Amino acid sequence: MAHIPSELVAAFRGTAARTLSSEEDTALAPILMGILERCEAAWPGVRLAPKAFVAHLGLHTPPGEPLAQALSALHCEDLYLALASVEGQGAALDVLESAVLVPAGRAVRRVEDSDAFVDEVLQLTRLRLLVEEGGRAPRLTEYAGRGPLRRWAEAVALGIALSLKRKPDRSTPLDDALIAADLGATDPELEHIRHRYRPAFRAAFTEALAALAPRDRNLLRMGLVQGLGVESLGALHQVHASTVSRWMAKAREALLEQTRQGLARRLALNTSQLDSLLRVLDGSLEISLASLLKEG
């Protein structure tokens, strides 16, 4: 559909923090048309309603300098991508991942060169950028186009990374978690398992966790360790909350079954002992995940 210049100008005027003269109105129409053409060419497959984007552009155009100069200084293509990503467009989210978040991950490695750490930071960055939390709009809506989106998102990711590094370690080491778990201290069988088979439990659980698909491992970490609800996780993955619940249930089931198999390979335990040990795992799963993923 062809863009109607007068409608674009009206949309811009409706949000811009400035009063436009008739001369600026005349000059603005071709400028807006050119900006839209550049944005659409920059991100093939990503499409916003022209008037909606122009209104967004008006919100972020600084009022304290000549209009043409202010518009030329903005990173309009990045503003376009950011708005399309907040709207949940698949093509935009793909570009955001490859062109913005992957480079941000390389910067995060300067804080800690660990795959697990980088993955956790990027998951939290995606959540911060794209999902409403506690009534606050997705952070990506705050991007004003004053600098490259890649650098802006990198700053967000680095802030999260540094915050995680400064945060006191509240997770209990896995060995201590097993001791502290409610195992029923009067049960001789469980006492025996706790003291004799803890190293095998740790090895089997670590192996099982590593064998999970990345999405399942991330869901367990974000849900059980970070405490994110299924609504937020659903918004992050662009699926319904019920779908996330099913994914997490299957991931937890797979983790338990893989741990059982790992223990069976390592130890000569009967079914009752294996079930007792898996009850330990199930009761301390959150602590165990926090400990093992931090080490990862």
Secondary structure, 3 states (H helix, E strand, C coil): CCCCHHHHHHHHHHHCCCCCCHHHHHHHHHHHHHHHHHHHHHCCCCCCCHHHHHHHHHHCCCCCCCHHHHHHHCCHHHHHHHHHHHCCCHHHHHHHHHHHHHHHHHHHCCCCCCHHHHHHHHHHHHHHHHCCECCECCHHHHCCCCCCHHHHHHHHHHHHHHHHHHCCCCCCCHHHHHHHCCCCCCCHHHHHHHHHCHHHHHHHHHHHHHHCCHHHHHHHHHHHHCCCCHHHHHHHHCCCHHHHHHHHHHHHHHHHHHHHHHHHHHCCCCHHHHHHHHHHHHHCHHHHHHHHHHHC
